[in-house]
């Protein structure tokens, strides 16, 4: 099942590249912004609960899809760009095994335990 989920997430990441190609931005914007959503981890400076909230808001695919759609219907490509970047980033994270966070620790995700906690 884990392999199937990774393949599905990889397909979604590739779809984000396609969606980006429909937007009026230079190609280099995508790789430059792709890891910007990880700034949401700064929420962990306020503790694991706050960190999980900020991380999960930025990595929630329904939010990214809503931004893509709203940007399209409002004819505001920057909003769609933010949505595409969030969607692509979240999909790539899940290919790599990083899921949405539980409030007890950074390493406890909906895809399982990651990092040092998995080794311990």
ABEGO torsion letter per residue (X at the ends): XAAAAAAAAAAAAAAAAAAAAABBBBAAAAAAAAAAAAAAAAAAAAEAAAAAAAAAAAABAAAAAAAAAAAAAAGBAAAAAAAAAAAAAAAAAAAAGBBBBBAABAABBAAEBBEAAAAX
